[in-house]
Amino acid sequence: MCSGGDGIDVVLPVDAFQEEYYRTGTYPAVPVVPPRRPWTLLNWLFWALLLLYPLFKLLINMINSGSSLTLASFAFVIVIASVGVRWMIAVTEINKGSTYGNNDNKQKQK
């Protein structure tokens, strides 16, 4: 609850933090660095092994089959997947985003 009723006593400290950040590039408090936990690494390793083992087994079986059509088809699917992922990442780049609300852009247009 705000003590003043208008919320100014809540906004002023936040503005002071923001101004300090704009001026110095850091916040005035001591940075908190959480300890490293092994669970994220163990989780990643578990899922990587669980999913990559069958994929590598499939790849080895495809190579051993000796069919050039099968290998070409597999390579084509991998290339298409890679291009698709790169395209989806490119769509989310900031420089391709909207200029809505960009005050600098509004001043340049005048």
Phi and psi in degrees as GROMACS dihedral restraints (atoms count N, CA, C in turn):
[ dihedral_restraints ]
;  ai    aj    ak    al  type     phi  dphi    fc
    3     4     5     6     1   -85.2    20    10
    4     5     6     7     1   139.2    20    10
    6     7     8     9     1   -80.2    20    10
    7     8     9    10     1   -29.4    20    10
    9    10    11    12     1   -87.7    20    10
   10    11    12    13     1   -17.7    20    10
   12    13    14    15     1    90.2    20    10
   13    14    15    16     1   -24.3    20    10
   15    16    17    18     1  -104.8    20    10
   16    17    18    19     1    -6.0    20    10
   18    19    20    21     1    84.5    20    10
   19    20    21    22     1     2.3    20    10
   21    22    23    24     1   -68.1    20    10
   22    23    24    25     1   -35.8    20    10
   24    25    26    27     1   -67.7    20    10
   25    26    27    28     1   -18.2    20    10
   27    28    29    30     1   -87.4    20    10
   28    29    30    31     1   -37.1    20    10
   30    31    32    33     1   -75.1    20    10
   31    32    33    34     1   -37.1    20    10
   33    34    35    36     1   -60.2    20    10
   34    35    36    37     1   -45.6    20    10
   36    37    38    39     1   -63.5    20    10
   37    38    39    40     1   -35.9    20    10
   39    40    41    42     1   -65.6    20    10
   40    41    42    43     1   -42.4    20    10
   42    43    44    45     1   -62.6    20    10
   43    44    45    46     1   -37.2    20    10
   45    46    47    48     1   -65.0    20    10
   46    47    48    49     1   -41.2    20    10
   48    49    50    51     1   -62.3    20    10
   49    50    51    52     1   -42.2    20    10
   51    52    53    54     1   -67.3    20    10
   52    53    54    55     1   -42.0    20    10
   54    55    56    57     1   -63.8    20    10
   55    56    57    58     1   -39.6    20    10
   57    58    59    60     1   -62.3    20    10
   58    59    60    61     1   -39.5    20    10
   60    61    62    63     1   -67.2    20    10
   61    62    63    64     1   -43.1    20    10
   63    64    65    66     1   -63.7    20    10
   64    65    66    67     1   -36.9    20    10
   66    67    68    69     1   -74.9    20    10
   67    68    69    70     1   -45.2    20    10
   69    70    71    72     1  -108.3    20    10
   70    71    72    73     1   -20.4    20    10
   72    73    74    75     1    87.5    20    10
   73    74    75    76     1     0.4    20    10
   75    76    77    78     1  -135.9    20    10
   76    77    78    79     1   158.8    20    10
   78    79    80    81     1   -84.4    20    10
   79    80    81    82     1   153.0    20    10
   81    82    83    84     1   -73.1    20    10
   82    83    84    85     1    -8.3    20    10
   84    85    86    87     1   -88.9    20    10
   85    86    87    88     1   166.2    20    10
   87    88    89    90     1   -74.7    20    10
   88    89    90    91     1   127.8    20    10
   90    91    92    93     1   -66.7    20    10
   91    92    93    94     1   140.9    20    10
   93    94    95    96     1  -103.8    20    10
   94    95    96    97     1   121.3    20    10
   96    97    98    99     1  -110.9    20    10
   97    98    99   100     1   112.8    20    10
   99   100   101   102     1   -69.4    20    10
  100   101   102   103     1   150.9    20    10
  102   103   104   105     1   -67.3    20    10
  103   104   105   106     1   150.2    20    10
  105   106   107   108     1   -72.5    20    10
  106   107   108   109     1   136.7    20    10
  108   109   110   111     1  -115.5    20    10
  109   110   111   112     1   139.9    20    10
  111   112   113   114     1   -79.1    20    10
  112   113   114   115     1    -8.9    20    10
  114   115   116   117     1   -67.5    20    10
  115   116   117   118     1   -34.3    20    10
  117   118   119   120     1   -67.9    20    10
  118   119   120   121     1   -39.9    20    10
  120   121   122   123     1   -65.2    20    10
  121   122   123   124     1   -43.8    20    10
  123   124   125   126     1   -64.1    20    10
  124   125   126   127     1   -39.3    20    10
  126   127   128   129     1   -63.1    20    10
  127   128   129   130     1   -46.0    20    10
  129   130   131   132     1   -62.4    20    10
  130   131   132   133     1   -44.7    20    10
  132   133   134   135     1   -63.0    20    10
  133   134   135   136     1   -41.1    20    10
  135   136   137   138     1   -59.1    20    10
  136   137   138   139     1   -51.7    20    10
  138   139   140   141     1   -68.8    20    10
  139   140   141   142     1   -35.9    20    10
  141   142   143   144     1   -63.9    20    10
  142   143   144   145     1   -45.6    20    10
  144   145   146   147     1   -66.8    20    10
  145   146   147   148     1   -40.5    20    10
  147   148   149   150     1   -63.1    20    10
  148   149   150   151     1   -38.8    20    10
  150   151   152   153     1   -92.0    20    10
  151   152   153   154     1   -32.9    20    10
  153   154   155   156     1   -79.7    20    10
  154   155   156   157     1   -29.1    20    10
  156   157   158   159     1   -58.5    20    10
  157   158   159   160     1   -51.5    20    10
  159   160   161   162     1   -64.1    20    10
  160   161   162   163     1   -33.8    20    10
  162   163   164   165     1   -67.4    20    10
  163   164   165   166     1   -42.4    20    10
  165   166   167   168     1   -67.4    20    10
  166   167   168   169     1   -35.6    20    10
  168   169   170   171     1   -63.4    20    10
  169   170   171   172     1   -42.1    20    10
  171   172   173   174     1   -62.0    20    10
  172   173   174   175     1   -44.2    20    10
  174   175   176   177     1   -62.1    20    10
  175   176   177   178     1   -43.9    20    10
  177   178   179   180     1   -64.1    20    10
  178   179   180   181     1   -42.3    20    10
  180   181   182   183     1   -63.1    20    10
  181   182   183   184     1   -37.1    20    10
  183   184   185   186     1   -68.2    20    10
  184   185   186   187     1   -40.1    20    10
  186   187   188   189     1   -66.6    20    10
  187   188   189   190     1   -41.0    20    10
  189   190   191   192     1   -69.5    20    10
  190   191   192   193     1   -23.7    20    10
  192   193   194   195     1   -67.2    20    10
  193   194   195   196     1   -29.9    20    10
  195   196   197   198     1    79.6    20    10
  196   197   198   199     1     0.6    20    10
  198   199   200   201     1   -79.0    20    10
  199   200   201   202     1   119.1    20    10
  201   202   203   204     1   -69.1    20    10
  202   203   204   205     1   -31.7    20    10
  204   205   206   207     1   -65.0    20    10
  205   206   207   208     1   -40.8    20    10
  207   208   209   210     1   -65.6    20    10
  208   209   210   211     1   -44.2    20    10
  210   211   212   213     1   -65.0    20    10
  211   212   213   214     1   -41.0    20    10
  213   214   215   216     1   -65.7    20    10
  214   215   216   217     1   -40.3    20    10
  216   217   218   219     1   -63.8    20    10
  217   218   219   220     1   -42.7    20    10
  219   220   221   222     1   -63.6    20    10
  220   221   222   223     1   -44.1    20    10
  222   223   224   225     1   -62.9    20    10
  223   224   225   226     1   -39.4    20    10
  225   226   227   228     1   -63.1    20    10
  226   227   228   229     1   -43.4    20    10
  228   229   230   231     1   -63.4    20    10
  229   230   231   232     1   -41.8    20    10
  231   232   233   234     1   -63.9    20    10
  232   233   234   235     1   -43.5    20    10
  234   235   236   237     1   -64.5    20    10
  235   236   237   238     1   -44.0    20    10
  237   238   239   240     1   -62.9    20    10
  238   239   240   241     1   -41.1    20    10
  240   241   242   243     1   -63.9    20    10
  241   242   243   244     1   -41.5    20    10
  243   244   245   246     1   -65.1    20    10
  244   245   246   247     1   -44.1    20    10
  246   247   248   249     1   -64.2    20    10
  247   248   249   250     1   -40.0    20    10
  249   250   251   252     1   -63.2    20    10
  250   251   252   253     1   -42.5    20    10
  252   253   254   255     1   -65.6    20    10
  253   254   255   256     1   -43.7    20    10
  255   256   257   258     1   -63.2    20    10
  256   257   258   259     1   -37.0    20    10
  258   259   260   261     1   -65.4    20    10
  259   260   261   262     1   -42.6    20    10
  261   262   263   264     1   -65.3    20    10
  262   263   264   265     1   -36.1    20    10
  264   265   266   267     1   -67.9    20    10
  265   266   267   268     1   -40.8    20    10
  267   268   269   270     1   -63.5    20    10
  268   269   270   271     1   -31.5    20    10
  270   271   272   273     1   -63.6    20    10
  271   272   273   274     1   -31.1    20    10
  273   274   275   276     1   -91.7    20    10
  274   275   276   277     1     5.2    20    10
  276   277   278   279     1   -66.0    20    10
  277   278   279   280     1   145.2    20    10
  279   280   281   282     1   -66.9    20    10
  280   281   282   283     1   -38.5    20    10
  282   283   284   285     1   -67.8    20    10
  283   284   285   286     1   -11.3    20    10
  285   286   287   288     1  -101.5    20    10
  286   287   288   289     1     8.6    20    10
  288   289   290   291     1   -82.0    20    10
  289   290   291   292     1  -179.7    20    10
  291   292   293   294     1   -75.4    20    10
  292   293   294   295     1   152.6    20    10
  294   295   296   297     1  -101.2    20    10
  295   296   297   298     1    14.7    20    10
  297   298   299   300     1   -61.4    20    10
  298   299   300   301     1   127.3    20    10
  300   301   302   303     1    83.3    20    10
  301   302   303   304     1     2.0    20    10
  303   304   305   306     1   -82.5    20    10
  304   305   306   307     1   107.2    20    10
  306   307   308   309     1   -66.9    20    10
  307   308   309   310     1   -34.5    20    10
  309   310   311   312     1   -62.0    20    10
  310   311   312   313     1   -40.8    20    10
  312   313   314   315     1   -66.9    20    10
  313   314   315   316     1   -37.9    20    10
  315   316   317   318     1   -64.3    20    10
  316   317   318   319     1   -39.0    20    10
  318   319   320   321     1   -70.3    20    10
  319   320   321   322     1   -33.5    20    10
  321   322   323   324     1   -68.6    20    10
  322   323   324   325     1   -31.0    20    10
  324   325   326   327     1   -76.4    20    10
  325   326   327   328     1   -21.5    20    10
